[in-house]
């Protein structure tokens, strides 16, 4: 089913060659953008964004790749089920999307929560993951997880439940501004149009309930991943951190989970790499995919 709802329009839209579909996947419905031909790459967004965040990277990669950009379950224009927010299950969502498109092997790229889903995908489907790119987020359970999770900035990992939903309802923009402001190297680079766009999507019925569920599942994710790191990933991995956010720590984490890790730190950037310095971020990804890193 092709869709073109107004709410799906990014502030900078994907190229017109992309189509949008709703794909039944792993017991839910996933909203997906698809474009291009060639080796497949799936781009997985995080909290505070939807798949719309990838418009600029998608426009670059579509020249020589099949680019698949889902909204995670419960987020953006995907369905909002009550359960399934552990990252192992969401990796299965991504696998079902790719299978429905006739795609076997893929390059997997994730940011924020998308990094957690991307790692789960690579760990669960090792032979089907050609390369892995993770951006500016810890991976639950992967050292030095116990130190990272103590940061007072990460209080939102345990924030959720009916009372918290009542507090945030109608104030989604205020809640989201906290992340865009505190985690950015330069908050103004997450501009007003972008903030309005995502605040509208996160104000949809059930959206914040699902977003809280993404974080509340992290304790389960940590236990799942502790089992996986006993066998390191062997596919090439690119670990990208913003200088004013995770920085070199992204590669430190991934070297505890993978044997072939390339490190990139984006100078001056905070957490919101695609908003703060898309050119440097796209360059790092492109060079890695092209074998130049």
Secondary structure as GFF3:
##gff-version 3
##sequence-region A 1 293
A	DSSP	three_ten_helix	6	8	.	.	.	ID=ss1
A	DSSP	beta_strand	19	25	.	.	.	ID=ss2
A	DSSP	beta_strand	28	35	.	.	.	ID=ss3
A	DSSP	beta_strand	39	44	.	.	.	ID=ss4
A	DSSP	three_ten_helix	51	54	.	.	.	ID=ss5
A	DSSP	alpha_helix	55	61	.	.	.	ID=ss6
A	DSSP	beta_strand	65	70	.	.	.	ID=ss7
A	DSSP	alpha_helix	87	100	.	.	.	ID=ss8
A	DSSP	beta_strand	106	111	.	.	.	ID=ss9
A	DSSP	alpha_helix	113	124	.	.	.	ID=ss10
A	DSSP	three_ten_helix	126	128	.	.	.	ID=ss11
A	DSSP	beta_strand	129	135	.	.	.	ID=ss12
A	DSSP	alpha_helix	145	148	.	.	.	ID=ss13
A	DSSP	three_ten_helix	152	158	.	.	.	ID=ss14
A	DSSP	alpha_helix	162	168	.	.	.	ID=ss15
A	DSSP	alpha_helix	172	182	.	.	.	ID=ss16
A	DSSP	three_ten_helix	187	189	.	.	.	ID=ss17
A	DSSP	alpha_helix	192	202	.	.	.	ID=ss18
A	DSSP	alpha_helix	207	216	.	.	.	ID=ss19
A	DSSP	alpha_helix	218	228	.	.	.	ID=ss20
A	DSSP	beta_strand	236	242	.	.	.	ID=ss21
A	DSSP	alpha_helix	249	255	.	.	.	ID=ss22
A	DSSP	beta_strand	261	266	.	.	.	ID=ss23
A	DSSP	alpha_helix	273	276	.	.	.	ID=ss24
A	DSSP	alpha_helix	278	289	.	.	.	ID=ss25
###
